[in-house]
Amino acid sequence: MADILRFIFEIINNTPFWVWVVLVILIKRGMSLINDSPASIGRSIIMPFIFVIWGLNTVVNKFASPNTLLSFYLVALILGFLFSYLLYMRRSFYVEDGQLIQEGSALPLVIMLTNFLVKYILNVILAIHPVLYAQMNFNIFYGIVSGFTVGLFFGGIYKTLTAKKQFLKS
């Protein structure tokens, strides 16, 4: 048991400070979306942008087969978008004081934390076993998992965009 705890503490101690800052931002943003709030496209794209840049930087600069990995990443991103589109289908919006408001939901927090956890675990695995950067099977796995989890953001963004468009028409 002590070895497991040492291993966990070693991982935590070797995690860069900026990763913890991103986690705090994710939790703060996700918690704010649990309650009804103004619909903002700008705020909606911040987290996906961070995860896409984080993922693509790793893919392009560290993996042995970035083109193959990117192909799987893009296909999985589309599948993640479609899945999240289904998750967000019932998301409701209403107008209050001339402003478009989205009903609160824990779903964005769950998606943000899932993305963070998946990326964190994948990067810990790569830090422990850097040889995986060169293994095709892991390249494909990384592309699929990273792409799918990032794609989960886009169903909510699409739902917000369509609600915003309808709001502006009225």
Backbone as numpy.savetxt, mean C-alpha at the origin, in Angstrom:
# Nx Ny Nz CAx CAy CAz Cx Cy Cz
12.80 -19.58 23.23 11.97 -18.39 23.23 12.84 -17.14 23.23
13.90 -17.15 23.99 14.80 -15.99 24.05 15.44 -15.72 22.70
15.75 -16.79 21.94 16.34 -16.60 20.61 15.37 -15.90 19.67
14.12 -16.26 19.77 13.10 -15.61 18.92 13.00 -14.13 19.27
12.98 -13.83 20.55 12.91 -12.43 20.99 14.14 -11.65 20.53
15.33 -12.25 20.64 16.55 -11.60 20.17 16.47 -11.31 18.67
15.97 -12.28 17.94 15.81 -12.13 16.49 14.86 -10.97 16.17
13.72 -10.91 16.85 12.75 -9.83 16.63 13.35 -8.48 16.99
14.03 -8.40 18.13 14.66 -7.14 18.53 15.76 -6.72 17.54
16.46 -7.68 17.01 17.50 -7.39 16.01 16.88 -6.77 14.75
15.77 -7.34 14.32 15.07 -6.80 13.15 14.60 -5.38 13.43
13.97 -5.18 14.56 13.45 -3.85 14.92 14.59 -2.84 15.03
15.68 -3.22 15.68 16.82 -2.31 15.85 17.50 -1.95 14.53
17.43 -2.83 13.55 18.08 -2.57 12.27 17.14 -1.94 11.24
15.93 -1.64 11.66 14.99 -0.98 10.76 15.31 0.52 10.74
15.46 1.09 9.54 15.76 2.53 9.46 14.66 3.38 10.10
15.05 4.50 10.64 14.12 5.39 11.33 12.98 5.84 10.42
13.28 6.12 9.15 12.26 6.60 8.24 11.12 5.61 8.06
11.40 4.30 8.22 10.35 3.29 8.10 9.33 3.47 9.22
9.82 3.78 10.42 8.90 4.00 11.55 8.09 5.28 11.35
8.71 6.28 10.73 7.98 7.52 10.43 6.84 7.23 9.45
7.12 6.44 8.43 6.08 6.06 7.46 4.96 5.30 8.18
5.30 4.40 9.08 4.28 3.65 9.82 3.39 4.59 10.63
3.98 5.55 11.31 3.20 6.51 12.10 2.26 7.31 11.20
2.76 7.75 10.06 1.94 8.50 9.11 0.77 7.64 8.62
1.06 6.39 8.31 0.01 5.47 7.84 -1.08 5.30 8.90
-0.66 5.08 10.12 -1.63 4.88 11.19 -2.46 6.14 11.40
-1.79 7.29 11.42 -2.50 8.56 11.60 -3.51 8.78 10.48
-3.06 8.60 9.24 -3.95 8.79 8.09 -5.10 7.79 8.12
-4.80 6.54 8.39 -5.84 5.51 8.43 -6.86 5.75 9.53
-6.38 6.19 10.68 -7.29 6.47 11.80 -8.21 7.65 11.45
-7.69 8.62 10.73 -8.53 9.77 10.35 -9.64 9.35 9.38
-9.43 8.28 8.64 -10.43 7.82 7.68 -11.48 6.90 8.29
-11.31 6.56 9.55 -12.32 5.75 10.24 -13.60 6.58 10.43
-13.43 7.89 10.56 -14.57 8.79 10.70 -14.86 9.46 9.36
-16.07 9.95 9.20 -16.43 10.68 7.99 -15.45 11.85 7.82
-15.04 12.09 6.58 -14.08 13.16 6.32 -14.24 13.67 4.89
-13.77 14.89 4.63 -13.83 15.41 3.25 -13.06 14.50 2.30
-13.64 14.28 1.13 -12.99 13.45 0.11 -11.91 14.28 -0.57
-10.70 13.78 -0.54 -9.57 14.50 -1.13 -8.75 13.55 -2.00
-8.69 13.87 -3.28 -7.89 13.05 -4.20 -6.41 13.18 -3.84
-5.97 14.39 -3.52 -4.56 14.62 -3.18 -4.11 13.76 -2.01
-4.89 13.76 -0.94 -4.53 12.94 0.23 -4.65 11.46 -0.08
-5.58 11.11 -0.99 -5.78 9.69 -1.33 -4.59 9.09 -2.07
-3.86 9.92 -2.82 -2.77 9.36 -3.62 -1.40 9.40 -2.94
-1.32 10.03 -1.78 -0.02 10.13 -1.08 0.53 8.75 -0.72
-0.27 7.93 -0.04 0.22 6.61 0.39 0.54 5.69 -0.78
-0.35 5.58 -1.78 0.03 4.73 -2.91 1.31 5.21 -3.58
1.48 6.51 -3.68 2.68 7.08 -4.29 3.92 6.62 -3.52
3.87 6.70 -2.19 5.00 6.27 -1.35 5.31 4.80 -1.59
4.27 3.96 -1.60 4.50 2.52 -1.77 4.95 2.16 -3.18
4.44 2.85 -4.18 4.88 2.59 -5.55 6.35 2.97 -5.71
6.73 4.15 -5.23 8.13 4.60 -5.32 9.05 3.67 -4.53
8.64 3.33 -3.31 9.42 2.42 -2.46 9.64 1.10 -3.19
8.55 0.54 -3.74 8.65 -0.75 -4.42 9.46 -0.68 -5.70
9.20 0.34 -6.52 9.92 0.43 -7.80 11.40 0.72 -7.59
11.73 1.49 -6.59 13.14 1.74 -6.29 13.85 0.42 -5.97
13.22 -0.40 -5.16 13.80 -1.70 -4.81 13.92 -2.58 -6.04
12.85 -2.63 -6.85 12.83 -3.48 -8.04 13.95 -3.10 -9.01
14.03 -1.84 -9.34 14.97 -1.38 -10.36 16.42 -1.44 -9.89
16.65 -1.14 -8.63 18.02 -1.03 -8.15 18.60 -2.28 -7.49
17.78 -3.24 -7.13 18.32 -4.37 -6.38 18.08 -5.74 -6.99
17.02 -5.91 -7.74 16.69 -7.25 -8.23 17.43 -7.58 -9.52
17.71 -8.87 -9.70 18.46 -9.34 -10.87 17.60 -9.34 -12.14
16.29 -9.49 -12.01 15.41 -9.56 -13.18 14.29 -8.52 -13.08
14.65 -7.23 -13.11 13.63 -6.19 -12.90 12.53 -6.18 -13.96
12.86 -6.49 -15.22 11.83 -6.47 -16.26 10.79 -7.55 -16.05
11.24 -8.74 -15.71 10.31 -9.83 -15.41 9.48 -9.48 -14.18
10.15 -9.02 -13.15 9.47 -8.65 -11.92 8.42 -7.57 -12.18
8.76 -6.55 -12.99 7.82 -5.47 -13.29 6.59 -5.96 -14.05
6.78 -6.95 -14.91 5.64 -7.52 -15.64 4.64 -8.14 -14.66
5.16 -8.93 -13.74 4.28 -9.54 -12.74 3.70 -8.48 -11.80
4.48 -7.48 -11.48 4.04 -6.38 -10.61 2.82 -5.68 -11.23
2.91 -5.35 -12.52 1.82 -4.63 -13.18 0.55 -5.47 -13.29
0.69 -6.74 -13.64 -0.48 -7.62 -13.72 -1.13 -7.76 -12.34
-0.32 -7.96 -11.32 -0.84 -8.09 -9.96 -1.44 -6.78 -9.46
-0.86 -5.65 -9.86 -1.42 -4.35 -9.49 -2.84 -4.20 -10.04
-3.03 -4.60 -11.28 -4.37 -4.54 -11.88 -5.33 -5.45 -11.13
-4.89 -6.65 -10.77 -5.74 -7.57 -10.01 -6.05 -7.00 -8.62
-5.07 -6.37 -7.99 -5.30 -5.73 -6.70 -6.29 -4.59 -6.81
-6.19 -3.81 -7.90 -7.16 -2.74 -8.14 -8.56 -3.32 -8.27
-8.72 -4.37 -9.08 -10.04 -4.97 -9.28 -10.61 -5.50 -7.97
-9.78 -6.14 -7.18 -10.23 -6.66 -5.88 -10.66 -5.51 -4.97
-9.86 -4.45 -4.91 -10.21 -3.34 -4.03 -11.42 -2.57 -4.57
-11.60 -2.57 -5.88 -12.80 -1.96 -6.45 -14.03 -2.65 -5.89
-13.98 -3.98 -5.81 -15.10 -4.73 -5.22 -15.25 -4.40 -3.73
-14.14 -4.26 -3.02 -14.19 -3.93 -1.60 -14.81 -2.55 -1.36
-14.52 -1.62 -2.24 -14.98 -0.24 -2.07 -16.32 0.06 -2.76
-16.94 -0.92 -3.38 -18.18 -0.68 -4.12 -19.25 -0.02 -3.25
-19.31 -0.38 -2.01 -20.35 0.15 -1.12 -19.94 1.42 -0.39
-18.77 1.92 -0.67 -18.32 3.16 -0.02 -19.28 4.28 -0.39
-19.71 5.01 0.62 -20.71 6.07 0.41 -20.11 7.45 0.57
-20.71 8.38 -0.15 -20.33 9.79 -0.10 -21.60 10.60 0.07
-21.48 11.76 0.65 -22.60 12.68 0.76 -22.06 14.11 0.75
-22.97 15.04 0.52 -22.58 16.45 0.47 -23.03 17.13 1.75
-22.10 17.87 2.34 -22.40 18.64 3.55 -21.70 19.98 3.44
-22.46 21.03 3.60 -21.93 22.40 3.50 -21.16 22.62 2.20
-21.69 22.07 1.12 -21.06 22.25 -0.18 -19.79 21.46 -0.39
-19.53 20.50 0.48 -18.29 19.72 0.40 -18.63 18.24 0.29
-17.88 17.51 -0.55 -18.08 16.07 -0.69 -17.42 15.37 0.50
-18.21 14.58 1.21 -17.74 13.87 2.40 -17.80 12.36 2.14
-16.74 11.66 2.52 -16.73 10.20 2.42 -17.05 9.62 3.79
-17.90 8.61 3.81 -18.22 7.97 5.07 -16.99 7.24 5.60
-16.87 7.24 6.91 -15.72 6.61 7.53 -15.70 5.11 7.35
-14.50 4.56 7.35 -14.32 3.12 7.18 -12.94 2.73 7.69
-12.85 1.54 8.24 -11.56 1.01 8.67 -10.80 0.38 7.50
-11.46 0.19 6.37 -10.83 -0.46 5.21 -9.55 0.23 4.76
-9.51 1.58 4.62 -8.24 2.19 4.21 -7.10 1.92 5.20
-7.39 1.93 6.50 -6.37 1.63 7.51 -5.86 0.20 7.33
-6.76 -0.73 7.12 -6.38 -2.13 6.92 -5.50 -2.27 5.68
-5.89 -1.59 4.59 -5.10 -1.67 3.35 -3.72 -1.05 3.55
-3.66 0.10 4.21 -2.36 0.75 4.43 -1.45 -0.12 5.30
-2.00 -0.67 6.37 -1.18 -1.49 7.26 -0.79 -2.81 6.60
-1.67 -3.36 5.77 -1.32 -4.57 5.02 -0.16 -4.29 4.08
-0.23 -3.16 3.37 0.87 -2.78 2.49 2.17 -2.63 3.25
2.10 -1.92 4.36 3.31 -1.70 5.16 3.88 -3.04 5.64
3.02 -3.87 6.21 3.47 -5.14 6.77 4.08 -6.04 5.69
3.42 -6.12 4.55 3.94 -6.96 3.45 5.30 -6.44 2.99
5.40 -5.12 2.75 6.68 -4.56 2.32 7.76 -4.76 3.39
7.40 -4.56 4.63 8.36 -4.71 5.73 8.88 -6.15 5.78
7.95 -7.10 5.75 8.35 -8.52 5.82 9.21 -8.90 4.62
8.81 -8.49 3.42 9.60 -8.81 2.23 11.01 -8.21 2.33
11.11 -6.99 2.82 12.43 -6.37 2.93 13.27 -6.97 4.05
12.64 -7.44 5.11 13.38 -8.15 6.16 13.93 -9.46 5.59
13.09 -10.18 4.86 13.53 -11.44 4.24 14.72 -11.18 3.32
14.62 -10.12 2.53 15.73 -9.79 1.62 16.99 -9.35 2.37
16.82 -8.67 3.49 17.99 -8.27 4.28 18.68 -9.49 4.88
17.91 -10.47 5.27 18.47 -11.68 5.87 19.05 -12.61 4.80
18.37 -12.66 3.65 18.80 -13.56 2.56 18.95 -12.77 1.25
19.98 -11.94 1.13 20.14 -11.12 -0.08 20.30 -11.94 -1.37
20.62 -13.19 -1.25 20.75 -14.04 -2.43 19.40 -14.14 -3.18
18.30 -13.86 -2.49 16.97 -13.93 -3.11 16.78 -12.88 -4.20
17.56 -11.79 -4.15 17.47 -10.78 -5.21 17.77 -11.39 -6.58
18.56 -12.44 -6.60 18.98 -13.05 -7.86 18.14 -14.27 -8.24
17.26 -14.72 -7.38 16.47 -15.92 -7.67 15.16 -15.56 -8.37
14.96 -16.12 -9.55 13.81 -15.79 -10.38 12.48 -16.04 -9.65
12.38 -17.16 -8.95 11.12 -17.45 -8.25 10.78 -16.36 -7.23
11.78 -15.88 -6.51 11.51 -14.83 -5.54 11.23 -13.50 -6.24
11.89 -13.25 -7.36 11.61 -12.04 -8.15 10.13 -12.02 -8.55
9.65 -13.14 -9.04 8.24 -13.23 -9.45 7.32 -13.08 -8.24
7.64 -13.78 -7.15 6.84 -13.69 -5.93 6.78 -12.24 -5.43
7.91 -11.59 -5.39 7.97 -10.20 -4.92 7.12 -9.31 -5.82
7.22 -9.50 -7.12 6.43 -8.71 -8.06 4.94 -8.90 -7.87
4.52 -10.13 -7.70 3.09 -10.42 -7.52 2.57 -9.83 -6.21
3.26 -10.10 -5.13 2.80 -9.64 -3.81 2.84 -8.11 -3.72
3.93 -7.51 -4.16 4.05 -6.05 -4.09 3.02 -5.37 -5.00
2.88 -5.87 -6.20 1.93 -5.28 -7.13 0.49 -5.39 -6.64
0.13 -6.56 -6.13 -1.24 -6.75 -5.66 -1.57 -5.83 -4.48
-0.66 -5.77 -3.51 -0.95 -4.95 -2.34 -1.00 -3.47 -2.69
-0.15 -3.00 -3.60 -0.22 -1.61 -4.03 -1.51 -1.37 -4.82
-1.91 -2.34 -5.61 -3.15 -2.22 -6.37 -4.37 -2.04 -5.48
-4.30 -2.54 -4.26 -5.42 -2.40 -3.33 -5.78 -0.94 -3.05
-4.81 -0.05 -3.17 -5.08 1.37 -2.94 -6.00 1.95 -4.01
-5.89 1.47 -5.23 -6.49 2.16 -6.35 -7.99 2.00 -6.49
-8.58 0.99 -5.90 -10.04 0.87 -5.92 -10.69 2.01 -5.15
-10.13 2.35 -4.00 -10.64 3.47 -3.21 -10.43 4.80 -3.91
-9.29 4.96 -4.55 -9.02 6.20 -5.28 -10.00 6.34 -6.44
-10.23 5.25 -7.16 -11.16 5.29 -8.28 -12.57 5.64 -7.79
-12.99 5.03 -6.69 -14.32 5.32 -6.13 -14.42 6.80 -5.74
-13.38 7.35 -5.15 -13.37 8.77 -4.76 -13.39 9.66 -6.01
-12.62 9.30 -7.03 -12.61 10.07 -8.28 -14.01 10.11 -8.92
-14.67 8.97 -8.98 -16.00 8.95 -9.61 -17.00 9.73 -8.77
-16.91 9.65 -7.45 -17.81 10.43 -6.59 -17.55 11.92 -6.75
-16.27 12.29 -6.83 -15.89 13.69 -7.01 -16.42 14.21 -8.35
-16.31 13.40 -9.38 -16.79 13.79 -10.70 -18.31 14.02 -10.69
-19.03 13.12 -10.03 -20.48 13.29 -9.92 -20.82 14.53 -9.11
-20.05 14.77 -8.05 -20.27 15.94 -7.20 -20.08 17.24 -7.99
-19.05 17.28 -8.81 -18.76 18.48 -9.60 -19.81 18.73 -10.68
-20.43 17.65 -11.18 -21.48 17.79 -12.19 -22.73 18.43 -11.60
-22.98 18.16 -10.32 -24.22 18.67 -9.72 -24.11 20.08 -9.19
